[in-house]
Amino acid sequence: MQLAIKYLVENNVFFLVVNYENDFIGMPLAGKPTLNDLQNSKSLGDITPNGGFLYDASGVKCWTNVFSSHMAYWSNGKRFAKSIVKAYNDGYKYFYSIPETTEK
């Protein structure tokens, strides 16, 4: 998995996870890593970012019950497509965000 993440980041590929919040089959990522997190990871070695990123935007609001939420993607196509576009924009900004420093 570590090499796949490195490949994504270095080869301008993005990986998004977008699920409805009550979709019991949807699988969110374990966390929301940033470039800084990956660069600090000893297991990945040197990373040369080239626009790729990964982001988890699970938790999109859905007004169906838990049993029909997995099929709700089909009946809410426009709204879900907008959620994907939002996840892409938010994910890129989040992944490449520069951590705030507090200087005294």
Gaussian input, Z-matrix of N, CA and C with variables (Angstrom, degrees):
# hf/3-21g

backbone

0 1
 N
 C     1     B1
 C     2     B2     1     A1
 N     3     B3     2     A2     1     D1
 C     4     B4     3     A3     2     D2
 C     5     B5     4     A4     3     D3
 N     6     B6     5     A5     4     D4
 C     7     B7     6     A6     5     D5
 C     8     B8     7     A7     6     D6
 N     9     B9     8     A8     7     D7
 C    10    B10     9     A9     8     D8
 C    11    B11    10    A10     9     D9
 N    12    B12    11    A11    10    D10
 C    13    B13    12    A12    11    D11
 C    14    B14    13    A13    12    D12
 N    15    B15    14    A14    13    D13
 C    16    B16    15    A15    14    D14
 C    17    B17    16    A16    15    D15
 N    18    B18    17    A17    16    D16
 C    19    B19    18    A18    17    D17
 C    20    B20    19    A19    18    D18
 N    21    B21    20    A20    19    D19
 C    22    B22    21    A21    20    D20
 C    23    B23    22    A22    21    D21
 N    24    B24    23    A23    22    D22
 C    25    B25    24    A24    23    D23
 C    26    B26    25    A25    24    D24
 N    27    B27    26    A26    25    D25
 C    28    B28    27    A27    26    D26
 C    29    B29    28    A28    27    D27
 N    30    B30    29    A29    28    D28
 C    31    B31    30    A30    29    D29
 C    32    B32    31    A31    30    D30
 N    33    B33    32    A32    31    D31
 C    34    B34    33    A33    32    D32
 C    35    B35    34    A34    33    D33
 N    36    B36    35    A35    34    D34
 C    37    B37    36    A36    35    D35
 C    38    B38    37    A37    36    D36
 N    39    B39    38    A38    37    D37
 C    40    B40    39    A39    38    D38
 C    41    B41    40    A40    39    D39
 N    42    B42    41    A41    40    D40
 C    43    B43    42    A42    41    D41
 C    44    B44    43    A43    42    D42
 N    45    B45    44    A44    43    D43
 C    46    B46    45    A45    44    D44
 C    47    B47    46    A46    45    D45
 N    48    B48    47    A47    46    D46
 C    49    B49    48    A48    47    D47
 C    50    B50    49    A49    48    D48
 N    51    B51    50    A50    49    D49
 C    52    B52    51    A51    50    D50
 C    53    B53    52    A52    51    D51
 N    54    B54    53    A53    52    D52
 C    55    B55    54    A54    53    D53
 C    56    B56    55    A55    54    D54
 N    57    B57    56    A56    55    D55
 C    58    B58    57    A57    56    D56
 C    59    B59    58    A58    57    D57
 N    60    B60    59    A59    58    D58
 C    61    B61    60    A60    59    D59
 C    62    B62    61    A61    60    D60
 N    63    B63    62    A62    61    D61
 C    64    B64    63    A63    62    D62
 C    65    B65    64    A64    63    D63
 N    66    B66    65    A65    64    D64
 C    67    B67    66    A66    65    D65
 C    68    B68    67    A67    66    D66
 N    69    B69    68    A68    67    D67
 C    70    B70    69    A69    68    D68
 C    71    B71    70    A70    69    D69
 N    72    B72    71    A71    70    D70
 C    73    B73    72    A72    71    D71
 C    74    B74    73    A73    72    D72
 N    75    B75    74    A74    73    D73
 C    76    B76    75    A75    74    D74
 C    77    B77    76    A76    75    D75
 N    78    B78    77    A77    76    D76
 C    79    B79    78    A78    77    D77
 C    80    B80    79    A79    78    D78
 N    81    B81    80    A80    79    D79
 C    82    B82    81    A81    80    D80
 C    83    B83    82    A82    81    D81
 N    84    B84    83    A83    82    D82
 C    85    B85    84    A84    83    D83
 C    86    B86    85    A85    84    D84
 N    87    B87    86    A86    85    D85
 C    88    B88    87    A87    86    D86
 C    89    B89    88    A88    87    D87
 N    90    B90    89    A89    88    D88
 C    91    B91    90    A90    89    D89
 C    92    B92    91    A91    90    D90
 N    93    B93    92    A92    91    D91
 C    94    B94    93    A93    92    D92
 C    95    B95    94    A94    93    D93
 N    96    B96    95    A95    94    D94
 C    97    B97    96    A96    95    D95
 C    98    B98    97    A97    96    D96
 N    99    B99    98    A98    97    D97
 C   100   B100    99    A99    98    D98
 C   101   B101   100   A100    99    D99
 N   102   B102   101   A101   100   D100
 C   103   B103   102   A102   101   D101
 C   104   B104   103   A103   102   D102
 N   105   B105   104   A104   103   D103
 C   106   B106   105   A105   104   D104
 C   107   B107   106   A106   105   D105
 N   108   B108   107   A107   106   D106
 C   109   B109   108   A108   107   D107
 C   110   B110   109   A109   108   D108
 N   111   B111   110   A110   109   D109
 C   112   B112   111   A111   110   D110
 C   113   B113   112   A112   111   D111
 N   114   B114   113   A113   112   D112
 C   115   B115   114   A114   113   D113
 C   116   B116   115   A115   114   D114
 N   117   B117   116   A116   115   D115
 C   118   B118   117   A117   116   D116
 C   119   B119   118   A118   117   D117
 N   120   B120   119   A119   118   D118
 C   121   B121   120   A120   119   D119
 C   122   B122   121   A121   120   D120
 N   123   B123   122   A122   121   D121
 C   124   B124   123   A123   122   D122
 C   125   B125   124   A124   123   D123
 N   126   B126   125   A125   124   D124
 C   127   B127   126   A126   125   D125
 C   128   B128   127   A127   126   D126
 N   129   B129   128   A128   127   D127
 C   130   B130   129   A129   128   D128
 C   131   B131   130   A130   129   D129
 N   132   B132   131   A131   130   D130
 C   133   B133   132   A132   131   D131
 C   134   B134   133   A133   132   D132
 N   135   B135   134   A134   133   D133
 C   136   B136   135   A135   134   D134
 C   137   B137   136   A136   135   D135
 N   138   B138   137   A137   136   D136
 C   139   B139   138   A138   137   D137
 C   140   B140   139   A139   138   D138
 N   141   B141   140   A140   139   D139
 C   142   B142   141   A141   140   D140
 C   143   B143   142   A142   141   D141
 N   144   B144   143   A143   142   D142
 C   145   B145   144   A144   143   D143
 C   146   B146   145   A145   144   D144
 N   147   B147   146   A146   145   D145
 C   148   B148   147   A147   146   D146
 C   149   B149   148   A148   147   D147
 N   150   B150   149   A149   148   D148
 C   151   B151   150   A150   149   D149
 C   152   B152   151   A151   150   D150
 N   153   B153   152   A152   151   D151
 C   154   B154   153   A153   152   D152
 C   155   B155   154   A154   153   D153
 N   156   B156   155   A155   154   D154
 C   157   B157   156   A156   155   D155
 C   158   B158   157   A157   156   D156
 N   159   B159   158   A158   157   D157
 C   160   B160   159   A159   158   D158
 C   161   B161   160   A160   159   D159
 N   162   B162   161   A161   160   D160
 C   163   B163   162   A162   161   D161
 C   164   B164   163   A163   162   D162
 N   165   B165   164   A164   163   D163
 C   166   B166   165   A165   164   D164
 C   167   B167   166   A166   165   D165
 N   168   B168   167   A167   166   D166
 C   169   B169   168   A168   167   D167
 C   170   B170   169   A169   168   D168
 N   171   B171   170   A170   169   D169
 C   172   B172   171   A171   170   D170
 C   173   B173   172   A172   171   D171
 N   174   B174   173   A173   172   D172
 C   175   B175   174   A174   173   D173
 C   176   B176   175   A175   174   D174
 N   177   B177   176   A176   175   D175
 C   178   B178   177   A177   176   D176
 C   179   B179   178   A178   177   D177
 N   180   B180   179   A179   178   D178
 C   181   B181   180   A180   179   D179
 C   182   B182   181   A181   180   D180
 N   183   B183   182   A182   181   D181
 C   184   B184   183   A183   182   D182
 C   185   B185   184   A184   183   D183
 N   186   B186   185   A185   184   D184
 C   187   B187   186   A186   185   D185
 C   188   B188   187   A187   186   D186
 N   189   B189   188   A188   187   D187
 C   190   B190   189   A189   188   D188
 C   191   B191   190   A190   189   D189
 N   192   B192   191   A191   190   D190
 C   193   B193   192   A192   191   D191
 C   194   B194   193   A193   192   D192
 N   195   B195   194   A194   193   D193
 C   196   B196   195   A195   194   D194
 C   197   B197   196   A196   195   D195
 N   198   B198   197   A197   196   D196
 C   199   B199   198   A198   197   D197
 C   200   B200   199   A199   198   D198
 N   201   B201   200   A200   199   D199
 C   202   B202   201   A201   200   D200
 C   203   B203   202   A202   201   D201
 N   204   B204   203   A203   202   D202
 C   205   B205   204   A204   203   D203
 C   206   B206   205   A205   204   D204
 N   207   B207   206   A206   205   D205
 C   208   B208   207   A207   206   D206
 C   209   B209   208   A208   207   D207
 N   210   B210   209   A209   208   D208
 C   211   B211   210   A210   209   D209
 C   212   B212   211   A211   210   D210
 N   213   B213   212   A212   211   D211
 C   214   B214   213   A213   212   D212
 C   215   B215   214   A214   213   D213
 N   216   B216   215   A215   214   D214
 C   217   B217   216   A216   215   D215
 C   218   B218   217   A217   216   D216
 N   219   B219   218   A218   217   D217
 C   220   B220   219   A219   218   D218
 C   221   B221   220   A220   219   D219
 N   222   B222   221   A221   220   D220
 C   223   B223   222   A222   221   D221
 C   224   B224   223   A223   222   D222
 N   225   B225   224   A224   223   D223
 C   226   B226   225   A225   224   D224
 C   227   B227   226   A226   225   D225
 N   228   B228   227   A227   226   D226
 C   229   B229   228   A228   227   D227
 C   230   B230   229   A229   228   D228
 N   231   B231   230   A230   229   D229
 C   232   B232   231   A231   230   D230
 C   233   B233   232   A232   231   D231
 N   234   B234   233   A233   232   D232
 C   235   B235   234   A234   233   D233
 C   236   B236   235   A235   234   D234
 N   237   B237   236   A236   235   D235
 C   238   B238   237   A237   236   D236
 C   239   B239   238   A238   237   D237
 N   240   B240   239   A239   238   D238
 C   241   B241   240   A240   239   D239
 C   242   B242   241   A241   240   D240
 N   243   B243   242   A242   241   D241
 C   244   B244   243   A243   242   D242
 C   245   B245   244   A244   243   D243
 N   246   B246   245   A245   244   D244
 C   247   B247   246   A246   245   D245
 C   248   B248   247   A247   246   D246
 N   249   B249   248   A248   247   D247
 C   250   B250   249   A249   248   D248
 C   251   B251   250   A250   249   D249
 N   252   B252   251   A251   250   D250
 C   253   B253   252   A252   251   D251
 C   254   B254   253   A253   252   D252
 N   255   B255   254   A254   253   D253
 C   256   B256   255   A255   254   D254
 C   257   B257   256   A256   255   D255
 N   258   B258   257   A257   256   D256
 C   259   B259   258   A258   257   D257
 C   260   B260   259   A259   258   D258
 N   261   B261   260   A260   259   D259
 C   262   B262   261   A261   260   D260
 C   263   B263   262   A262   261   D261
 N   264   B264   263   A263   262   D262
 C   265   B265   264   A264   263   D263
 C   266   B266   265   A265   264   D264
 N   267   B267   266   A266   265   D265
 C   268   B268   267   A267   266   D266
 C   269   B269   268   A268   267   D267
 N   270   B270   269   A269   268   D268
 C   271   B271   270   A270   269   D269
 C   272   B272   271   A271   270   D270
 N   273   B273   272   A272   271   D271
 C   274   B274   273   A273   272   D272
 C   275   B275   274   A274   273   D273
 N   276   B276   275   A275   274   D274
 C   277   B277   276   A276   275   D275
 C   278   B278   277   A277   276   D276
 N   279   B279   278   A278   277   D277
 C   280   B280   279   A279   278   D278
 C   281   B281   280   A280   279   D279
 N   282   B282   281   A281   280   D280
 C   283   B283   282   A282   281   D281
 C   284   B284   283   A283   282   D282
 N   285   B285   284   A284   283   D283
 C   286   B286   285   A285   284   D284
 C   287   B287   286   A286   285   D285
 N   288   B288   287   A287   286   D286
 C   289   B289   288   A288   287   D287
 C   290   B290   289   A289   288   D288
 N   291   B291   290   A290   289   D289
 C   292   B292   291   A291   290   D290
 C   293   B293   292   A292   291   D291
 N   294   B294   293   A293   292   D292
 C   295   B295   294   A294   293   D293
 C   296   B296   295   A295   294   D294
 N   297   B297   296   A296   295   D295
 C   298   B298   297   A297   296   D296
 C   299   B299   298   A298   297   D297
 N   300   B300   299   A299   298   D298
 C   301   B301   300   A300   299   D299
 C   302   B302   301   A301   300   D300
 N   303   B303   302   A302   301   D301
 C   304   B304   303   A303   302   D302
 C   305   B305   304   A304   303   D303
 N   306   B306   305   A305   304   D304
 C   307   B307   306   A306   305   D305
 C   308   B308   307   A307   306   D306
 N   309   B309   308   A308   307   D307
 C   310   B310   309   A309   308   D308
 C   311   B311   310   A310   309   D309

   B1=1.4427
   B2=1.5271
   B3=1.3248
   B4=1.4586
   B5=1.5320
   B6=1.3236
   B7=1.4668
   B8=1.5285
   B9=1.3185
   B10=1.4692
   B11=1.5264
   B12=1.3159
   B13=1.4664
   B14=1.5231
   B15=1.3108
   B16=1.4707
   B17=1.5268
   B18=1.3254
   B19=1.4584
   B20=1.5287
   B21=1.3333
   B22=1.4661
   B23=1.5195
   B24=1.3238
   B25=1.4548
   B26=1.5226
   B27=1.3158
   B28=1.4631
   B29=1.5254
   B30=1.3307
   B31=1.4668
   B32=1.5236
   B33=1.3359
   B34=1.4591
   B35=1.5335
   B36=1.3301
   B37=1.4556
   B38=1.5313
   B39=1.3296
   B40=1.4582
   B41=1.5196
   B42=1.3312
   B43=1.4502
   B44=1.5227
   B45=1.3246
   B46=1.4568
   B47=1.5232
   B48=1.3097
   B49=1.4570
   B50=1.5223
   B51=1.3333
   B52=1.4556
   B53=1.5259
   B54=1.3234
   B55=1.4668
   B56=1.5133
   B57=1.3353
   B58=1.4568
   B59=1.5267
   B60=1.3260
   B61=1.4563
   B62=1.5265
   B63=1.3022
   B64=1.4598
   B65=1.5340
   B66=1.3270
   B67=1.4662
   B68=1.5255
   B69=1.3127
   B70=1.4582
   B71=1.5314
   B72=1.3261
   B73=1.4630
   B74=1.5310
   B75=1.3281
   B76=1.4626
   B77=1.5186
   B78=1.3069
   B79=1.4609
   B80=1.5295
   B81=1.3294
   B82=1.4707
   B83=1.5270
   B84=1.3205
   B85=1.4653
   B86=1.5232
   B87=1.3101
   B88=1.4672
   B89=1.5244
   B90=1.3208
   B91=1.4574
   B92=1.5099
   B93=1.3157
   B94=1.4636
   B95=1.5210
   B96=1.3247
   B97=1.4635
   B98=1.5280
   B99=1.3048
   B100=1.4601
   B101=1.5165
   B102=1.3124
   B103=1.4582
   B104=1.5200
   B105=1.3214
   B106=1.4588
   B107=1.5386
   B108=1.3229
   B109=1.4696
   B110=1.5272
   B111=1.3322
   B112=1.4635
   B113=1.5219
   B114=1.3248
   B115=1.4559
   B116=1.5216
   B117=1.3272
   B118=1.4600
   B119=1.5225
   B120=1.3319
   B121=1.4602
   B122=1.5241
   B123=1.2951
   B124=1.4789
   B125=1.5261
   B126=1.3261
   B127=1.4613
   B128=1.5275
   B129=1.3362
   B130=1.4623
   B131=1.5217
   B132=1.3115
   B133=1.4581
   B134=1.5183
   B135=1.3067
   B136=1.4639
   B137=1.5287
   B138=1.3165
   B139=1.4644
   B140=1.5217
   B141=1.3232
   B142=1.4569
   B143=1.5279
   B144=1.3433
   B145=1.4661
   B146=1.5224
   B147=1.3412
   B148=1.4545
   B149=1.5235
   B150=1.3363
   B151=1.4576
   B152=1.5092
   B153=1.3203
   B154=1.4615
   B155=1.5143
   B156=1.3304
   B157=1.4593
   B158=1.5138
   B159=1.3260
   B160=1.4427
   B161=1.5205
   B162=1.3385
   B163=1.4597
   B164=1.5223
   B165=1.3015
   B166=1.4620
   B167=1.5199
   B168=1.3146
   B169=1.4672
   B170=1.5218
   B171=1.3205
   B172=1.4663
   B173=1.5137
   B174=1.2891
   B175=1.4548
   B176=1.5088
   B177=1.3375
   B178=1.4556
   B179=1.5314
   B180=1.3176
   B181=1.4699
   B182=1.5295
   B183=1.3233
   B184=1.4662
   B185=1.5218
   B186=1.3361
   B187=1.4498
   B188=1.5218
   B189=1.3096
   B190=1.4601
   B191=1.5314
   B192=1.3124
   B193=1.4602
   B194=1.5303
   B195=1.2922
   B196=1.4597
   B197=1.5365
   B198=1.3170
   B199=1.4611
   B200=1.5245
   B201=1.3247
   B202=1.4605
   B203=1.5359
   B204=1.3055
   B205=1.4684
   B206=1.5248
   B207=1.3176
   B208=1.4672
   B209=1.5273
   B210=1.3045
   B211=1.4637
   B212=1.5324
   B213=1.3237
   B214=1.4684
   B215=1.5248
   B216=1.3122
   B217=1.4747
   B218=1.5262
   B219=1.3321
   B220=1.4635
   B221=1.5240
   B222=1.3088
   B223=1.4601
   B224=1.5330
   B225=1.3090
   B226=1.4727
   B227=1.5214
   B228=1.3174
   B229=1.4646
   B230=1.5203
   B231=1.3315
   B232=1.4725
   B233=1.5235
   B234=1.3275
   B235=1.4618
   B236=1.5233
   B237=1.3420
   B238=1.4605
   B239=1.5340
   B240=1.3145
   B241=1.4737
   B242=1.5236
   B243=1.3252
   B244=1.4638
   B245=1.5229
   B246=1.3189
   B247=1.4643
   B248=1.5305
   B249=1.3180
   B250=1.4617
   B251=1.5280
   B252=1.3218
   B253=1.4684
   B254=1.5293
   B255=1.3242
   B256=1.4620
   B257=1.5283
   B258=1.3290
   B259=1.4658
   B260=1.5297
   B261=1.3242
   B262=1.4650
   B263=1.5324
   B264=1.3170
   B265=1.4737
   B266=1.5272
   B267=1.3290
   B268=1.4605
   B269=1.5220
   B270=1.3196
   B271=1.4636
   B272=1.5118
   B273=1.3274
   B274=1.4658
   B275=1.5325
   B276=1.3345
   B277=1.4654
   B278=1.5249
   B279=1.3274
   B280=1.4567
   B281=1.5302
   B282=1.3309
   B283=1.4681
   B284=1.5282
   B285=1.3267
   B286=1.4572
   B287=1.5295
   B288=1.3263
   B289=1.4642
   B290=1.5280
   B291=1.3089
   B292=1.4625
   B293=1.5211
   B294=1.3371
   B295=1.4559
   B296=1.5224
   B297=1.3292
   B298=1.4621
   B299=1.5231
   B300=1.3145
   B301=1.4581
   B302=1.5206
   B303=1.2827
   B304=1.4550
   B305=1.5198
   B306=1.3077
   B307=1.4626
   B308=1.5111
   B309=1.3190
   B310=1.4523
   B311=1.5017
   A1=111.09
   A2=117.01
   A3=121.30
   A4=111.51
   A5=116.43
   A6=119.72
   A7=111.31
   A8=117.14
   A9=120.23
   A10=110.34
   A11=117.18
   A12=121.01
   A13=110.02
   A14=116.33
   A15=120.22
   A16=110.28
   A17=117.11
   A18=121.35
   A19=111.15
   A20=116.84
   A21=121.13
   A22=111.05
   A23=116.23
   A24=121.96
   A25=111.63
   A26=116.68
   A27=120.45
   A28=114.25
   A29=117.56
   A30=120.27
   A31=113.80
   A32=116.93
   A33=122.86
   A34=112.67
   A35=116.10
   A36=122.56
   A37=106.85
   A38=117.24
   A39=119.02
   A40=109.97
   A41=115.30
   A42=122.93
   A43=107.08
   A44=116.86
   A45=121.85
   A46=110.22
   A47=115.47
   A48=121.59
   A49=105.67
   A50=116.38
   A51=121.87
   A52=107.02
   A53=115.51
   A54=121.45
   A55=110.14
   A56=116.35
   A57=119.99
   A58=108.56
   A59=116.00
   A60=120.31
   A61=113.01
   A62=118.55
   A63=119.97
   A64=112.98
   A65=117.10
   A66=121.29
   A67=108.07
   A68=116.39
   A69=120.56
   A70=113.18
   A71=117.77
   A72=121.08
   A73=110.87
   A74=117.80
   A75=121.77
   A76=111.83
   A77=116.56
   A78=121.82
   A79=110.42
   A80=118.25
   A81=119.91
   A82=110.98
   A83=115.73
   A84=120.44
   A85=108.94
   A86=116.21
   A87=120.41
   A88=111.65
   A89=117.85
   A90=122.00
   A91=110.29
   A92=115.90
   A93=121.35
   A94=108.01
   A95=117.13
   A96=118.74
   A97=111.97
   A98=115.40
   A99=122.30
   A100=107.55
   A101=116.11
   A102=119.86
   A103=110.14
   A104=116.58
   A105=120.88
   A106=111.03
   A107=117.00
   A108=121.08
   A109=110.80
   A110=116.15
   A111=119.91
   A112=111.50
   A113=117.47
   A114=120.07
   A115=111.51
   A116=116.86
   A117=120.71
   A118=112.73
   A119=116.94
   A120=121.29
   A121=109.98
   A122=116.23
   A123=120.63
   A124=111.80
   A125=117.83
   A126=120.77
   A127=113.47
   A128=118.14
   A129=120.61
   A130=113.78
   A131=117.72
   A132=120.03
   A133=110.09
   A134=116.22
   A135=120.58
   A136=110.17
   A137=115.56
   A138=122.07
   A139=108.17
   A140=115.36
   A141=121.34
   A142=107.41
   A143=117.38
   A144=119.09
   A145=112.44
   A146=114.28
   A147=120.17
   A148=110.78
   A149=116.91
   A150=119.97
   A151=116.02
   A152=118.51
   A153=120.23
   A154=111.23
   A155=115.81
   A156=120.13
   A157=110.42
   A158=116.68
   A159=121.93
   A160=108.34
   A161=115.87
   A162=120.10
   A163=110.11
   A164=115.80
   A165=122.74
   A166=109.17
   A167=116.52
   A168=121.88
   A169=109.70
   A170=116.70
   A171=119.77
   A172=108.76
   A173=116.06
   A174=119.91
   A175=113.51
   A176=118.02
   A177=121.50
   A178=107.67
   A179=116.73
   A180=121.16
   A181=111.06
   A182=114.76
   A183=121.20
   A184=107.91
   A185=116.39
   A186=120.68
   A187=112.67
   A188=117.43
   A189=120.23
   A190=108.38
   A191=115.93
   A192=118.72
   A193=110.30
   A194=115.82
   A195=121.02
   A196=112.33
   A197=117.60
   A198=120.11
   A199=113.44
   A200=117.73
   A201=119.79
   A202=112.52
   A203=118.12
   A204=120.06
   A205=112.57
   A206=118.52
   A207=119.77
   A208=111.33
   A209=118.20
   A210=121.28
   A211=111.77
   A212=117.71
   A213=121.73
   A214=112.41
   A215=118.40
   A216=120.49
   A217=110.49
   A218=117.17
   A219=122.07
   A220=112.24
   A221=117.26
   A222=119.80
   A223=113.14
   A224=117.25
   A225=122.14
   A226=110.90
   A227=116.20
   A228=121.46
   A229=115.20
   A230=117.27
   A231=120.04
   A232=111.27
   A233=115.67
   A234=119.45
   A235=110.56
   A236=116.21
   A237=118.75
   A238=110.97
   A239=117.82
   A240=120.99
   A241=110.38
   A242=117.32
   A243=120.50
   A244=110.73
   A245=117.13
   A246=120.97
   A247=110.88
   A248=116.41
   A249=120.50
   A250=110.24
   A251=116.95
   A252=120.95
   A253=109.97
   A254=116.85
   A255=120.98
   A256=110.53
   A257=116.69
   A258=120.69
   A259=110.74
   A260=117.18
   A261=120.26
   A262=110.17
   A263=116.97
   A264=120.74
   A265=111.86
   A266=116.66
   A267=120.46
   A268=111.27
   A269=115.82
   A270=120.45
   A271=113.13
   A272=116.74
   A273=120.07
   A274=110.18
   A275=116.01
   A276=120.29
   A277=111.11
   A278=116.71
   A279=121.15
   A280=111.11
   A281=116.37
   A282=120.60
   A283=111.59
   A284=116.40
   A285=120.33
   A286=112.93
   A287=117.21
   A288=120.13
   A289=109.91
   A290=114.39
   A291=120.45
   A292=107.03
   A293=117.09
   A294=118.26
   A295=111.76
   A296=114.91
   A297=119.18
   A298=109.23
   A299=115.12
   A300=120.02
   A301=108.01
   A302=114.60
   A303=119.26
   A304=108.26
   A305=114.55
   A306=120.25
   A307=109.03
   A308=115.98
   A309=120.88
   A310=110.56
   D1=-38.48
   D2=-178.35
   D3=-60.32
   D4=-42.55
   D5=179.92
   D6=-68.71
   D7=-32.85
   D8=176.97
   D9=-65.29
   D10=-42.00
   D11=177.90
   D12=-62.57
   D13=-44.86
   D14=178.90
   D15=-60.83
   D16=-42.20
   D17=179.05
   D18=-60.80
   D19=-44.58
   D20=179.68
   D21=-57.41
   D22=-50.27
   D23=-175.34
   D24=-65.87
   D25=-39.49
   D26=-175.95
   D27=-83.02
   D28=-12.87
   D29=-175.55
   D30=-120.53
   D31=25.00
   D32=174.20
   D33=54.77
   D34=43.90
   D35=177.82
   D36=-116.52
   D37=140.73
   D38=177.91
   D39=-114.77
   D40=152.42
   D41=178.96
   D42=-131.16
   D43=113.68
   D44=-179.26
   D45=-112.88
   D46=142.91
   D47=169.87
   D48=-118.29
   D49=115.42
   D50=-179.77
   D51=-130.14
   D52=114.18
   D53=-179.15
   D54=-133.42
   D55=153.56
   D56=170.02
   D57=-69.41
   D58=147.84
   D59=-175.07
   D60=-64.07
   D61=-29.01
   D62=-179.02
   D63=-105.22
   D64=18.52
   D65=175.63
   D66=-80.92
   D67=106.16
   D68=-175.42
   D69=-72.23
   D70=-11.68
   D71=178.21
   D72=-94.91
   D73=-23.75
   D74=-179.03
   D75=-60.19
   D76=139.57
   D77=-177.72
   D78=-117.43
   D79=106.47
   D80=177.41
   D81=-74.61
   D82=161.68
   D83=173.70
   D84=-70.04
   D85=161.73
   D86=-179.72
   D87=-69.72
   D88=-23.74
   D89=179.76
   D90=-166.17
   D91=-177.02
   D92=178.18
   D93=-117.84
   D94=88.92
   D95=-178.60
   D96=-73.42
   D97=153.15
   D98=172.58
   D99=-112.24
   D100=168.49
   D101=176.80
   D102=-59.13
   D103=-39.79
   D104=179.32
   D105=-60.07
   D106=-40.99
   D107=177.68
   D108=-60.75
   D109=-44.88
   D110=-178.01
   D111=-68.97
   D112=-37.58
   D113=179.44
   D114=-68.18
   D115=-27.54
   D116=177.82
   D117=-83.25
   D118=-9.60
   D119=179.20
   D120=-76.95
   D121=125.81
   D122=-179.11
   D123=-73.41
   D124=-24.90
   D125=-175.00
   D126=-74.96
   D127=-19.85
   D128=-177.63
   D129=-91.68
   D130=-16.35
   D131=-176.42
   D132=71.33
   D133=-156.69
   D134=-179.89
   D135=-75.21
   D136=134.32
   D137=177.37
   D138=-116.39
   D139=129.81
   D140=175.40
   D141=-109.01
   D142=95.88
   D143=-175.61
   D144=-65.74
   D145=141.87
   D146=-179.58
   D147=-138.97
   D148=34.08
   D149=175.60
   D150=100.21
   D151=-12.54
   D152=179.81
   D153=-79.32
   D154=157.58
   D155=178.74
   D156=-163.38
   D157=167.25
   D158=171.33
   D159=-131.33
   D160=147.88
   D161=-174.23
   D162=-156.02
   D163=141.65
   D164=177.64
   D165=-109.07
   D166=117.26
   D167=177.06
   D168=-117.98
   D169=34.92
   D170=176.37
   D171=-64.37
   D172=150.43
   D173=178.85
   D174=109.04
   D175=18.01
   D176=176.15
   D177=-65.19
   D178=132.29
   D179=-178.74
   D180=-61.43
   D181=138.38
   D182=177.53
   D183=-142.59
   D184=133.80
   D185=-174.87
   D186=-99.94
   D187=23.28
   D188=176.06
   D189=-103.89
   D190=169.29
   D191=178.28
   D192=-76.88
   D193=169.21
   D194=-174.45
   D195=-62.57
   D196=-28.95
   D197=-177.72
   D198=-77.92
   D199=-28.51
   D200=-178.95
   D201=-104.09
   D202=-0.07
   D203=-176.20
   D204=-66.48
   D205=-31.02
   D206=-179.32
   D207=-68.88
   D208=-28.11
   D209=178.53
   D210=-91.65
   D211=-7.37
   D212=-176.92
   D213=-67.93
   D214=-16.83
   D215=177.60
   D216=-59.05
   D217=-36.71
   D218=-177.68
   D219=-70.26
   D220=-38.60
   D221=-176.68
   D222=-86.81
   D223=-9.33
   D224=179.70
   D225=-122.78
   D226=43.99
   D227=-172.88
   D228=-56.96
   D229=-47.64
   D230=-177.93
   D231=-64.24
   D232=-45.61
   D233=-178.70
   D234=-64.97
   D235=-39.90
   D236=179.93
   D237=-70.20
   D238=-36.59
   D239=176.51
   D240=-61.22
   D241=-40.46
   D242=176.61
   D243=-63.96
   D244=-34.79
   D245=177.40
   D246=-65.69
   D247=-35.26
   D248=178.69
   D249=-68.47
   D250=-43.78
   D251=178.49
   D252=-62.29
   D253=-42.75
   D254=178.59
   D255=-63.46
   D256=-41.90
   D257=179.09
   D258=-63.02
   D259=-39.27
   D260=178.47
   D261=-62.50
   D262=-49.79
   D263=-178.88
   D264=-64.15
   D265=-46.42
   D266=179.25
   D267=-65.12
   D268=-40.60
   D269=-178.01
   D270=-64.00
   D271=-42.39
   D272=179.35
   D273=-63.44
   D274=-46.59
   D275=179.65
   D276=-62.43
   D277=-42.66
   D278=-178.32
   D279=-66.41
   D280=-46.80
   D281=-175.32
   D282=-62.78
   D283=-40.59
   D284=-177.60
   D285=-96.70
   D286=15.18
   D287=179.36
   D288=-67.64
   D289=144.96
   D290=177.70
   D291=-94.61
   D292=125.68
   D293=-178.76
   D294=-63.05
   D295=142.55
   D296=179.50
   D297=-71.89
   D298=140.14
   D299=176.49
   D300=-113.72
   D301=143.07
   D302=177.53
   D303=-108.98
   D304=107.49
   D305=179.95
   D306=-99.28
   D307=138.13
   D308=178.56
   D309=-124.12

